[in-house]
Amino acid sequence: MSIKEIARMAKVSIGTVDRVINNRGRVALETKQKVLKIAKEINYKPNIYARNLSLAREFTFGILIPKLSQDCNYWKLHKKGIDKAVDELKIHKIKAKLYYFSRYSETSLESAFKKMIKDLPDGMIVAPVLENKAKELLTNLNKEIPYLFIDTEIPALSNFTCISQDSYRSGVLAAKLMSMVMKEKGSIAIVKVMPGDFHINERIKGFESFLGEKKIKTKNYEVESNNPADFENVTRTLLNETNNLSGVFVSNVWVHALAKSIKKFSPSKKIFVIGYDLVDENIRQLNNNGIDFIISQRPELQGYDGIYALYKKMVLKEKVPKKIPIPIDIITKENSNYYYDEI
């Protein structure tokens, strides 16, 4: 049993458990007693090997993710989780160095990747959102540096784990929600915001599969950029082309942009809207009834678990599962406040 498991059972941070176990720092007496009681019950034994190893050297992990402001500040949430894990593990001399790229530029990704490799990190966290270029860079990686994926994956590469949702099942879930809330049979528009990647494509496959079995008609649209005018154009098109439109499924974080446009061009008709990610713009549209359901993929937890997966592999020399699944959370107007602090 690990310190992390004790923290989960005691409902405190890993840092708090570490201070109790190692008898350093100030901890409330009640909390200390609870932690020690759990440690005794599970017969916790400190990992002396890991402690000695961590005192002997530093470990620096390279983090390759899009610029924090992109995708409506979605990537800031990953960094929040990364920072929390690094802070908890700083006693073990764990550090993280972040390398940012534009998720709309393969040249930017290649430049950031090469900078990271030049610095010789002990392990890497990679968000492979530009799938083709990321695959090329990682396939041609000469030096054996362990790496894992967050957010999405690229099948058949040498990552030792992937921390993400089951994208296909999340698409099936979105379709099931849509079919439940539709009062009568109608058509549904599927909007894919480019550039796409593996997990976005899998979401759409899952969505189409479920509705196909229900014989509910769908029609696909693409938005080539995140310019507001492009969302308005595609909204006008889908409203004109889709007969008896009852719902719109947006395959990523930009669902709020479609929700705004639908309100603008079809204010009197109820059209159900489902999309992804608990960023501020989406929360606002959720609270204003522009979005009906948001599927959260817990980016903070992805970043947090990514650091701990590298720590387990590189420092503790423990086996890490090939897949670390992220829960598929359904967020509504009524429960969104409970998801702001997810780790």
KAMO-V176704 format. One record per pair of residues at least 6 apart in sequence whose C-alpha atoms are under 8 Angstrom apart, sorted by the first residue. I is the first residue (numbers start at 1). GAP is how many residues later the second one is. Records with the same first field share a line. If there is no record, write none. Layout:
I = GAP, GAP
This chain:
1 = 41, 43
2 = 42
3 = 11, 14, 15
4 = 10
6 = 8, 11, 29, 32, 33
7 = 6, 7, 9, 10, 28
9 = 29
10 = 24, 25, 28
14 = 74
15 = 73, 74
16 = 11
17 = 18
19 = 6, 7, 8
20 = 7, 12, 15, 16
21 = 15
49 = 267
50 = 265, 266
51 = 41
53 = 262
54 = 38, 39, 261
55 = 37, 38
57 = 36
58 = 34, 35, 36, 37
59 = 34, 35, 36, 62, 63
60 = 34, 35, 36, 37, 61, 62, 63
61 = 33, 34, 35, 36, 60, 61, 62, 63, 64, 246, 249
62 = 34, 35, 36, 37, 54, 59, 60, 61, 62, 63
63 = 33, 34, 35, 36, 61, 62, 63
64 = 34, 35, 36, 37, 48, 49, 52, 60, 61, 62, 63
65 = 10, 33, 34, 35, 36, 61, 62
66 = 9, 34, 35, 36, 37, 61
67 = 8, 33, 34, 35, 36
68 = 6, 7, 8, 32
69 = 6, 7
70 = 32, 33
71 = 182, 183
72 = 181, 182, 207, 208, 209
73 = 206
74 = 179, 203, 205, 225
75 = 224
77 = 222, 223
78 = 221, 222, 223, 224, 225, 226
79 = 221, 224
80 = 220, 223, 224
81 = 218, 219, 220, 221, 222, 223, 224, 262
82 = 218, 221, 222, 224, 225
83 = 221
84 = 220
85 = 219, 220, 222, 223
86 = 8, 9, 10, 221
94 = 217
99 = 13, 14, 16, 17
100 = 9, 12
101 = 7, 8, 10, 11
102 = 6, 7
103 = 6, 26, 27
104 = 26, 91
106 = 24, 27
109 = 21, 24, 25
110 = 23, 24, 27
113 = 24
121 = 24
122 = 23, 24, 192
123 = 22, 23, 24, 187, 191
124 = 21, 22, 23, 24, 186
125 = 22, 23, 24, 25, 181, 182
126 = 21, 22, 23, 24
127 = 22, 23, 24, 25, 26
128 = 6, 7, 21, 22, 23, 24, 25, 26
129 = 23, 67, 68
130 = 65, 66, 67
131 = 23, 66, 67
135 = 19, 22
138 = 19
139 = 18
146 = 13, 14
147 = 11, 12, 13, 14
148 = 11, 12, 13, 14, 15, 158
149 = 10, 12, 13, 14, 15
150 = 12, 13, 14, 152, 153, 156
151 = 12, 13, 14, 148, 151
152 = 10, 11, 12, 13, 45, 46, 47
153 = 9, 11, 45, 46
154 = 44
160 = 160, 162
161 = 159, 160, 161, 162, 163
162 = 160, 161, 162, 163
163 = 139, 142, 143, 160, 161, 162, 163
164 = 133, 138, 160, 161, 162
165 = 132, 160, 161, 162, 163
166 = 159, 160, 162
167 = 32, 33, 35, 36, 39
168 = 31, 34, 35, 36, 37, 38, 39
169 = 34, 37
170 = 33, 36, 125, 158
171 = 31, 32, 33, 34, 35, 36
172 = 31, 34, 35, 36, 37, 38
173 = 34
174 = 33, 75, 100, 121
175 = 31, 32, 33, 35, 36
176 = 34, 35
178 = 69, 94, 96
179 = 32
181 = 91
182 = 64, 65, 90
185 = 31, 61
186 = 30, 31, 57, 58, 59, 60
187 = 29, 30, 31, 32, 55, 56, 57, 58, 59, 60
188 = 28, 29, 30, 31, 54, 57, 58, 59, 60, 61
189 = 29, 30, 31, 32, 49, 53, 56, 58, 59, 60
190 = 14, 28, 29, 30, 31, 58, 59, 60, 61
191 = 29, 30, 31, 32, 57, 58, 59, 60
192 = 8, 28, 29, 30, 31, 58, 59, 60
193 = 29, 30, 31, 32, 33, 57, 58, 59, 61
194 = 28, 29, 30, 31
195 = 29
200 = 51, 52
203 = 48
204 = 47
208 = 10
211 = 6, 7
219 = 23
221 = 13, 17
222 = 12
223 = 7, 8, 11
224 = 6
226 = 28
228 = 29
231 = 26, 27, 30
232 = 26, 29
235 = 23, 26, 27, 30
236 = 29
239 = 6
245 = 26
246 = 24, 25, 26
247 = 24, 25, 26, 27
248 = 23, 24, 25, 26
249 = 6, 24, 25, 26
250 = 8, 23, 24, 25, 26
251 = 24, 25
252 = 23, 24, 25
253 = 22, 23, 24, 26, 29
254 = 21, 22, 28
255 = 18, 19, 20, 21, 27, 36
256 = 25, 26, 29, 34, 35
259 = 14, 26, 31, 32
260 = 25, 30
262 = 9
263 = 27
272 = 19, 20
273 = 17, 18, 19, 20
274 = 17, 18, 19, 20, 21
275 = 16, 18, 19, 20
276 = 18, 19, 20, 21
277 = 17, 18, 19, 20, 21
278 = 16, 17, 18
282 = 9, 12
283 = 50, 53
285 = 6
286 = 6, 7, 8, 46, 47
287 = 46
289 = 44
292 = 40, 41
293 = 37, 38, 39, 40
294 = 36, 37, 38
295 = 33, 34, 35, 36
296 = 32, 33, 34, 35
297 = 29, 30, 31, 32
298 = 28, 29, 44
300 = 42, 43
301 = 25, 41, 42
302 = 24
304 = 39
309 = 11
312 = 6, 7, 8
313 = 6, 7
